[in-house]
């Protein structure tokens, strides 16, 4: 009986884009409650819109993810990189992601697990430095190191180390 074999490339997936600045477009957020239960992990999904072109022998990743926890506020860097200011909280600090979050379960309006983001960040593009790091299994992957702020007159000191693991 014949056997079907997959190519190693299809199992390993595409390779990360080389380190550099790329135009990224925000296309999705995934929301999960942190292990502590006291905060949320926001996983932002970006399309790489100007990455290297695939060749017959090399396929490049088309997406990059950036996860941050609501207790550590890297969101201002991402929003400003997309040209959007965060909304102010009741203390006048820029800490609130503009837009709305639709609960996954309408019967649990305060449960943010799996909530859907509806807001002005989707579809926005910005320049971000993408680096190559390794995941927990030692596989190369792309992460965002920093964003280029697009907010006119911004005085915020933006992070240059957004990536979860450093090179």
N, CA and C of each residue as an Amber inpcrd file, in Angstrom:
protein
   501
   0.8490000  -1.1800000   0.0000000   0.0000000   0.0000000   0.0000000
   0.8940000   1.2430000   0.0000000   0.6000000   2.2450000  -0.8370000
   1.4500000   3.4430000  -0.8930000   1.3210000   4.2710000   0.3880000
   2.3750000   4.9780000   0.6930000   2.3990000   5.8620000   1.8590000
   2.5110000   7.2980000   1.3840000   1.9070000   8.1940000   2.1050000
   2.0100000   9.6200000   1.8090000   3.0200000  10.2250000   2.7620000
   3.9050000  11.0000000   2.2250000   4.9450000  11.6230000   3.0460000
   4.8730000  13.1200000   2.8770000   5.0080000  13.8310000   3.9860000
   5.0400000  15.2900000   3.9570000   6.4820000  15.7500000   3.8350000
   6.6620000  16.8810000   3.2140000   8.0080000  17.4400000   3.1160000
   8.3940000  18.0340000   4.4630000   9.6800000  18.0200000   4.8050000
  10.1170000  18.6450000   6.0650000   9.7260000  20.1180000   6.1360000
   9.7280000  20.7940000   4.9850000   9.3790000  22.2160000   4.9550000
   7.9320000  22.4510000   5.3970000   7.0290000  21.5370000   4.9980000
   5.6250000  21.7270000   5.3670000   5.4060000  21.4960000   6.8540000
   6.2260000  20.6430000   7.4570000   6.1000000  20.3820000   8.8840000
   6.7150000  21.5160000   9.6970000   7.8850000  21.9690000   9.2650000
   8.5750000  23.0320000   9.9910000   7.9530000  24.4000000   9.7520000
   7.2640000  24.5530000   8.6560000   6.6360000  25.8340000   8.3670000
   7.5940000  26.7890000   7.6920000   7.1670000  28.0180000   7.5570000
   7.9670000  29.0180000   6.8820000   9.0130000  29.5850000   7.8270000
  10.0330000  30.1890000   7.2540000  11.1060000  30.7290000   8.0750000
  10.8130000  32.1810000   8.4410000  11.3600000  32.6400000   9.5590000
  11.1410000  34.0280000   9.9590000  11.7600000  34.9970000   8.9550000
  11.1890000  36.1830000   8.8680000  11.8040000  37.2260000   8.0480000
  13.0800000  37.6820000   8.7550000  14.0810000  38.1470000   8.0250000
  15.2950000  38.6510000   8.6710000  14.9830000  39.8580000   9.5540000
  15.8320000  40.0750000  10.5650000  15.6510000  41.2330000  11.4400000
  15.6540000  42.5020000  10.6030000  14.7440000  43.4140000  10.9510000
  14.6690000  44.6850000  10.2500000  13.3480000  45.3640000  10.5290000
  13.1630000  46.5310000   9.9390000  11.9160000  47.2710000  10.0720000
  10.9890000  46.8890000   8.9260000   9.7370000  46.5610000   9.2920000
   8.7340000  46.1530000   8.3210000   7.4350000  46.8940000   8.5970000
   6.6330000  47.0310000   7.5340000   5.2910000  47.5610000   7.7150000
   4.3970000  46.4090000   8.1440000   3.7340000  46.5920000   9.3000000
   2.8310000  45.5770000   9.8310000   1.4220000  46.1400000   9.9000000
   0.4460000  45.2660000   9.6900000  -0.9700000  45.6340000   9.7830000
  -1.6270000  44.7890000  10.8610000  -2.2670000  45.4510000  11.8370000
  -2.9670000  44.7230000  12.9020000  -4.2440000  44.1040000  12.3450000
  -4.3800000  42.7780000  12.5080000  -5.5430000  42.0910000  11.9550000
  -6.3700000  41.3400000  12.9890000  -5.8260000  41.1200000  14.2090000
  -6.6010000  40.3580000  15.1820000  -6.0220000  40.5410000  16.5800000
  -6.8680000  40.3640000  17.5660000  -6.4780000  40.2660000  18.9660000
  -7.0480000  38.9650000  19.5190000  -6.2680000  38.2540000  20.3040000
  -6.7790000  37.1170000  21.0730000  -6.6230000  37.4940000  22.5400000
  -7.6590000  37.2730000  23.3100000  -7.6480000  37.6530000  24.7250000
  -7.7630000  36.3920000  25.5710000  -6.8430000  36.2620000  26.5250000
  -6.8910000  35.1380000  27.4610000  -6.6080000  35.6660000  28.8560000
  -7.2550000  35.0800000  29.8280000  -6.9680000  35.4200000  31.2140000
  -5.5870000  34.8780000  31.5680000  -4.7770000  35.7120000  32.2330000
  -3.4450000  35.2850000  32.6540000  -3.5520000  34.1830000  33.7050000
  -2.4760000  33.4130000  33.8730000  -2.4760000  32.3210000  34.8530000
  -2.8150000  32.8190000  36.2530000  -2.3810000  34.0400000  36.5760000
  -2.6590000  34.5930000  37.9030000  -4.1420000  34.8610000  38.1060000
  -4.8660000  35.0600000  37.0020000  -6.2810000  35.3950000  37.0780000
  -6.5380000  36.8620000  37.3650000  -5.4640000  37.6440000  37.5410000
  -5.6060000  39.0580000  37.9080000  -5.4270000  40.0170000  36.7400000
  -5.1220000  39.4990000  35.5630000  -4.8880000  40.3600000  34.4090000
  -5.1860000  39.5760000  33.1360000  -5.0280000  40.2450000  32.0120000
  -5.3020000  39.6180000  30.7200000  -4.0450000  39.6110000  29.8600000
  -3.9140000  38.5770000  29.0490000  -2.8890000  38.5420000  28.0200000
  -3.5530000  38.8910000  26.6970000  -3.0230000  39.8910000  26.0340000
  -3.5280000  40.3120000  24.7300000  -2.5100000  39.8770000  23.6910000
  -2.9250000  39.0390000  22.7610000  -2.0460000  38.5760000  21.7000000
  -2.4800000  39.2700000  20.4180000  -1.6670000  40.2320000  19.9930000
  -1.9550000  40.9790000  18.7740000  -1.3460000  40.2350000  17.5890000
  -2.1340000  40.0670000  16.5370000  -1.6790000  39.3850000  15.3220000
  -1.5310000  40.4180000  14.2110000  -0.3590000  40.4220000  13.5850000
  -0.0560000  41.3660000  12.5160000   0.2700000  40.6140000  11.2340000
  -0.1470000  41.1840000  10.1000000   0.3310000  40.7250000   8.8050000
   1.5670000  41.5370000   8.4610000   2.5900000  40.8710000   7.9360000
   3.7750000  41.5580000   7.4320000   3.4590000  41.9360000   5.9940000
   3.3170000  43.2360000   5.7260000   2.8440000  43.6610000   4.4050000
   3.9620000  43.9150000   3.4110000   5.2000000  44.0480000   3.8900000
   6.2970000  44.3320000   2.9640000   7.5140000  43.4400000   3.2000000
   7.2820000  42.1970000   3.5970000   8.3770000  41.2680000   3.8670000
   9.0130000  40.7530000   2.5920000  10.0630000  39.9290000   2.7510000
  10.7250000  39.3700000   1.5790000   9.7820000  38.4850000   0.7760000
  10.0260000  38.4320000  -0.5150000   9.1940000  37.6210000  -1.4020000
   9.5880000  36.1500000  -1.2880000   8.5850000  35.2830000  -1.2940000
   8.8430000  33.8510000  -1.2930000   9.5250000  33.4500000  -2.6050000
  10.3200000  32.4200000  -2.5170000  10.9460000  31.8340000  -3.7050000
  10.5220000  30.3650000  -3.7440000  10.8400000  29.6650000  -4.8160000
  10.4750000  28.2390000  -4.8500000  11.1100000  27.4270000  -3.7110000
  12.2490000  27.8820000  -3.1730000  12.9270000  27.1120000  -2.1310000
  12.7900000  27.7120000  -0.7360000  12.3400000  28.9580000  -0.6260000
  12.2130000  29.5990000   0.6850000  10.8530000  30.2560000   0.8300000
  10.1800000  29.9170000   1.9120000   8.8880000  30.5160000   2.2370000
   9.0600000  31.3100000   3.5290000   8.6210000  32.5500000   3.5340000
   8.7690000  33.4040000   4.7090000   7.4540000  33.5500000   5.4500000
   7.5730000  33.7560000   6.7620000   6.3820000  33.9800000   7.5690000
   5.6880000  35.2510000   7.1020000   4.3840000  35.2340000   7.1570000
   3.5750000  36.3850000   6.7410000   2.9180000  37.0630000   7.9310000
   3.1280000  36.4780000   9.1210000   2.5060000  37.0150000  10.3290000
   3.5410000  37.1460000  11.4320000   3.2880000  38.0530000  12.3420000
   4.0860000  38.1770000  13.5580000   3.1070000  38.4970000  14.6830000
   3.4090000  37.9850000  15.8660000   2.5340000  38.1560000  17.0200000
   3.2490000  38.9430000  18.1010000   2.4940000  39.6880000  18.8560000
   3.0430000  40.4470000  19.9790000   2.0710000  40.2930000  21.1430000
   2.5410000  39.6600000  22.1990000   1.6920000  39.4480000  23.3690000
   2.1410000  40.3590000  24.4880000   1.1750000  41.0110000  25.1180000
   1.4870000  41.7710000  26.3160000   0.4040000  41.5450000  27.3420000
   0.7760000  41.7360000  28.5840000  -0.1270000  41.5450000  29.7050000
  -0.6360000  42.9170000  30.1330000  -1.9070000  42.9850000  30.5170000
  -2.4740000  44.2830000  30.8900000  -1.8430000  44.8690000  32.1480000
  -1.1040000  44.0530000  32.9160000  -0.4100000  44.6110000  34.0790000
   0.9210000  45.2510000  33.6760000   1.3990000  44.9750000  32.4670000
   2.5740000  45.6330000  31.8940000   2.0930000  46.2860000  30.6170000
   2.2050000  47.5780000  30.5290000   1.4970000  48.2620000  29.4620000
   2.3470000  48.5580000  28.2460000   2.5910000  47.5550000  27.3980000
   3.2520000  47.7580000  26.1180000   2.2830000  48.1870000  25.0420000
   1.0070000  48.2120000  25.3820000  -0.0190000  48.5620000  24.3980000
   0.1110000  49.9640000  23.8480000   0.6400000  50.8780000  24.6540000
   0.8080000  52.2450000  24.1670000   1.7990000  52.2720000  23.0100000
   2.8340000  51.4410000  23.0780000   3.8160000  51.3930000  22.0010000
   3.1850000  50.8700000  20.7070000   2.3830000  49.8140000  20.8370000
   1.7240000  49.2370000  19.6670000   0.7400000  50.2390000  19.0730000
  -0.1140000  50.8230000  19.9110000  -1.1130000  51.7790000  19.4180000
  -0.4430000  52.9700000  18.7500000   0.5810000  53.5460000  19.3950000
   1.2690000  54.6980000  18.8170000   1.9750000  54.3200000  17.5180000
   2.4850000  53.0930000  17.4480000   3.1000000  52.6340000  16.2040000
   2.0990000  52.5500000  15.0660000   0.8390000  52.3710000  15.4030000
  -0.2350000  52.3330000  14.4060000  -0.8610000  53.7110000  14.1950000
  -0.3440000  54.7230000  14.9170000  -0.8350000  56.0900000  14.7550000
  -2.0840000  56.4060000  15.5370000  -2.3900000  55.6150000  16.5660000
  -3.6080000  55.8010000  17.3550000  -3.2300000  56.0570000  18.8090000
  -3.7900000  57.1090000  19.3850000  -3.5770000  57.3650000  20.8060000
  -4.5430000  56.5220000  21.6170000  -4.0780000  56.0810000  22.7780000
  -4.9740000  55.3860000  23.6940000  -5.8810000  56.4140000  24.3570000
  -7.0060000  55.9380000  24.8580000  -7.9150000  56.8290000  25.5800000
  -7.4090000  57.0070000  27.0070000  -7.8160000  58.0900000  27.6330000
  -7.3690000  58.3680000  29.0020000  -8.2730000  57.6860000  30.0140000
  -7.6380000  57.2190000  31.1060000  -8.4020000  56.6370000  32.2050000
  -8.8810000  57.7620000  33.1190000  -9.4870000  57.4160000  34.2580000
 -10.0520000  58.4390000  35.1510000  -8.9770000  59.2630000  35.8530000
  -7.6990000  58.8880000  35.7080000  -6.5960000  59.6740000  36.2740000
  -5.9040000  60.5070000  35.2010000  -6.4350000  60.4790000  33.9850000
  -5.8570000  61.2580000  32.8970000  -4.6700000  60.5930000  32.2190000
  -4.4360000  59.3210000  32.5090000  -3.3270000  58.5950000  31.8990000
  -3.8070000  57.8630000  30.6470000  -2.9570000  57.7800000  29.6520000
  -3.2820000  57.1270000  28.3870000  -3.1120000  55.6140000  28.5460000
  -4.1800000  54.9430000  29.0270000  -4.0890000  53.5090000  29.3320000
  -5.2200000  52.6610000  28.7420000  -6.1880000  53.2590000  28.0810000
  -7.3800000  52.5320000  27.6390000  -7.3350000  52.3240000  26.1210000
  -7.3960000  51.0660000  25.6950000  -7.4090000  50.7600000  24.2610000
  -8.7130000  51.2920000  23.6730000  -8.6300000  52.1500000  22.6290000
  -9.8610000  52.6830000  22.0470000 -10.6530000  51.5870000  21.3450000
 -11.9510000  51.6890000  21.4320000 -12.8160000  50.6920000  20.8140000
 -13.5750000  49.9220000  21.8790000 -14.2280000  48.8710000  21.4600000
 -15.0440000  48.0610000  22.3480000 -14.6090000  46.6030000  22.2880000
 -14.9790000  45.8790000  23.3250000 -14.7000000  44.4400000  23.4180000
 -16.0300000  43.7280000  23.5850000 -16.3390000  42.8570000  22.6560000
 -17.5790000  42.0930000  22.6950000 -17.3030000  40.7560000  23.3810000
 -17.9710000  40.4910000  24.5130000 -17.7200000  39.2410000  25.2340000
 -18.0240000  38.0200000  24.3710000 -17.2400000  36.9670000  24.5580000
 -17.4850000  35.7190000  23.8280000 -18.8120000  35.1050000  24.2530000
 -19.1680000  35.2770000  25.5270000 -20.4210000  34.7540000  26.0620000
 -21.2760000  35.9430000  26.5180000 -22.3530000  36.2440000  25.7970000
 -23.1960000  37.3870000  26.1610000 -23.7830000  37.2940000  27.5680000
 -23.8400000  36.0760000  28.1210000 -24.3520000  35.9020000  29.4740000
 -23.3130000  36.2300000  30.5390000 -22.0680000  36.4560000  30.1070000
 -20.9830000  36.8160000  31.0170000 -20.3040000  38.0800000  30.5020000
 -20.9720000  39.2360000  30.6220000 -20.4410000  40.4600000  30.0180000
 -19.1110000  40.9380000  30.5910000 -18.7390000  40.5030000  31.7870000
 -17.4750000  40.9280000  32.3810000 -16.3420000  39.9200000  32.1700000
 -16.6260000  38.8170000  31.5060000 -15.6080000  37.8040000  31.2350000
 -14.9360000  38.1450000  29.9050000 -13.6710000  38.5570000  29.9650000
 -12.9630000  38.9860000  28.7680000 -12.3000000  37.8350000  28.0070000
 -12.2850000  36.6410000  28.5910000 -11.6810000  35.4770000  27.9180000
 -12.3280000  35.3010000  26.5510000 -11.5450000  35.3940000  25.4840000
 -12.0540000  35.1960000  24.1300000 -12.8510000  36.3590000  23.5780000
 -12.8220000  37.5160000  24.2510000 -13.5850000  38.6740000  23.7770000
 -13.1010000  39.1130000  22.3930000 -14.0100000  39.6820000  21.6220000
 -13.7050000  40.1550000  20.2730000 -13.5280000  41.6690000  20.3040000
 -12.4110000  42.1360000  19.7330000 -12.1280000  43.5760000  19.6810000
 -12.8140000  44.1860000  18.4730000 -13.4970000  45.3240000  18.7080000
 -14.1270000  46.0980000  17.6430000 -13.6390000  47.5310000  17.8370000
 -12.7210000  47.9710000  16.9890000 -12.1850000  49.3040000  17.2060000
 -11.2640000  49.7920000  16.1120000 -10.7080000  50.9880000  16.3270000
  -9.9520000  51.6760000  15.2850000  -8.5500000  51.1330000  15.0230000
  -8.0540000  50.2040000  15.8480000  -6.7050000  49.6880000  15.6170000
  -6.6510000  48.6970000  14.4500000  -7.7570000  47.9920000  14.2150000
  -7.7680000  47.0020000  13.1330000  -7.5640000  47.6720000  11.7790000
  -6.7080000  47.0660000  10.9950000  -6.4470000  47.5850000   9.6530000
  -5.4140000  48.6910000   9.6100000  -4.9980000  49.1780000  10.7630000
  -3.9720000  50.2260000  10.8010000  -2.6140000  49.5970000  10.5370000
  -1.7390000  50.3860000   9.9170000  -0.3930000  49.9220000   9.5910000
   0.6370000  50.8400000  10.2210000   1.7820000  50.2490000  10.5180000
   2.8800000  51.0260000  11.0690000   4.2010000  50.3280000  10.8370000
   5.2730000  51.0510000  11.1290000   6.6210000  50.5120000  10.9860000
   7.0810000  49.9510000  12.3280000   7.4730000  48.6840000  12.3140000
   7.8990000  47.9850000  13.5240000   9.2120000  47.2630000  13.2480000
  10.0880000  47.2480000  14.2680000  11.2950000  46.4410000  14.1430000
  10.9450000  45.0120000  14.5390000  11.2110000  44.0980000  13.6290000
  10.9560000  42.6820000  13.8400000  12.3040000  41.9930000  14.0230000
  12.3990000  41.1590000  15.0580000  13.6320000  40.4310000  15.3210000
  13.3660000  38.9320000  15.2790000  14.4440000  38.1630000  15.2350000
  14.3480000  36.7080000  15.2660000  14.7390000  36.2480000  16.6630000
  13.8350000  35.5180000  17.3140000  14.0880000  34.9280000  18.6310000
  13.7870000  33.4400000  18.5290000  13.8570000  32.7600000  19.6330000
  13.5180000  31.3410000  19.6450000  12.3580000  31.0860000  20.5960000
  11.4800000  30.1720000  20.1920000  10.3750000  29.7890000  21.0590000
  10.8600000  28.7770000  22.0940000   9.9410000  28.2740000  22.9290000
  10.3080000  27.3560000  24.0050000  10.8740000  26.0330000  23.4900000
  10.6610000  25.7290000  22.2060000  11.1900000  24.4950000  21.6220000
  12.4840000  24.7180000  20.8460000  12.9860000  25.9510000  20.8740000
  14.2260000  26.2570000  20.1680000  14.0560000  26.5870000  18.7000000
  12.8140000  26.7500000  18.2430000  12.5580000  27.1020000  16.8400000
  12.6130000  28.6150000  16.6580000  13.2060000  29.0580000  15.5610000
  13.2500000  30.4830000  15.2670000  11.8440000  31.0100000  14.9900000
  11.6160000  32.2330000  15.4420000  10.3340000  32.9010000  15.2010000
  10.5880000  34.4020000  15.1890000   9.6190000  35.1400000  14.6960000
   9.6970000  36.5940000  14.7030000   8.9430000  37.1620000  15.8880000
   9.4820000  38.2530000  16.4280000   8.8070000  39.0280000  17.4660000
   9.0310000  40.5060000  17.1700000   8.1910000  41.3320000  17.7530000
   8.3370000  42.7730000  17.6050000   9.2280000  43.2960000  18.7210000
  10.2860000  44.0210000  18.3360000  11.1700000  44.6390000  19.3280000
  10.6760000  46.0410000  19.6760000  10.2810000  46.8050000  18.6490000
   9.8580000  48.1800000  18.9100000   8.9960000  48.6950000  17.7690000
   8.2680000  49.7470000  18.0750000   7.4200000  50.4180000  17.0960000
   7.9830000  51.8080000  16.8220000   7.7570000  52.2990000  15.6260000
   8.0870000  53.6830000  15.2920000   6.8210000  54.4940000  15.5450000
   6.8770000  55.4100000  16.4990000   5.6930000  56.1850000  16.8810000
   5.2350000  57.0750000  15.7330000   3.9210000  57.0220000  15.4500000
   3.3100000  57.8360000  14.4000000   2.3910000  58.9120000  14.9720000
   2.4030000  59.0960000  16.3110000   1.5310000  60.0870000  16.9340000
   2.2610000  61.4330000  16.9420000   1.7310000  62.4290000  16.2270000
   2.3960000  63.7330000  16.1660000   2.5600000  64.3490000  17.5600000
   3.7410000  64.8750000  17.8440000   3.9970000  65.5650000  19.1070000
   4.0940000  64.6600000  20.3190000   4.2000000  63.3640000  20.1230000
   4.2500000  62.4190000  21.2400000   5.5130000  62.6450000  22.0640000
   5.3600000  62.6370000  23.3880000   6.5070000  62.7820000  24.2970000
   6.7260000  61.5200000  25.1270000   5.9640000  60.4790000  24.8580000
   6.1040000  59.2270000  25.6090000   7.4400000  58.5620000  25.2690000
   8.1300000  58.0420000  26.2610000   9.3720000  57.2880000  26.0240000
   8.9860000  55.8550000  25.6860000   9.0470000  55.5170000  24.4080000
   8.6200000  54.1970000  23.9480000   9.6740000  53.1320000  24.2190000
   9.1970000  51.9120000  24.4300000  10.0620000  50.7810000  24.7030000
  10.8260000  50.3600000  23.4500000  12.0540000  49.9290000  23.6450000
  12.8370000  49.3500000  22.5510000  13.0550000  47.8530000  22.8090000
  12.2630000  47.2870000  23.7190000  12.3970000  45.8570000  24.0090000
  11.0370000  45.2330000  24.3080000  10.1410000  45.2980000  23.3200000
   8.8200000  44.7130000  23.4800000   8.8290000  43.1920000  23.4140000
   9.8330000  42.6200000  22.7670000   9.8850000  41.1550000  22.5930000
   9.9930000  40.4660000  23.9370000   9.3010000  39.3320000  24.0380000
   9.2990000  38.5690000  25.2820000  10.6370000  37.9410000  25.6030000
  11.3790000  37.5470000  24.5790000  12.7060000  36.9780000  24.7960000
  13.7180000  37.8250000  24.0350000  14.8000000  38.1320000  24.6680000
  15.7920000  39.0280000  24.0810000  16.8430000  38.2460000  23.3020000
  17.3760000  38.8850000  22.2810000  18.5070000  38.3010000  21.5430000
  19.7950000  38.6490000  22.2370000
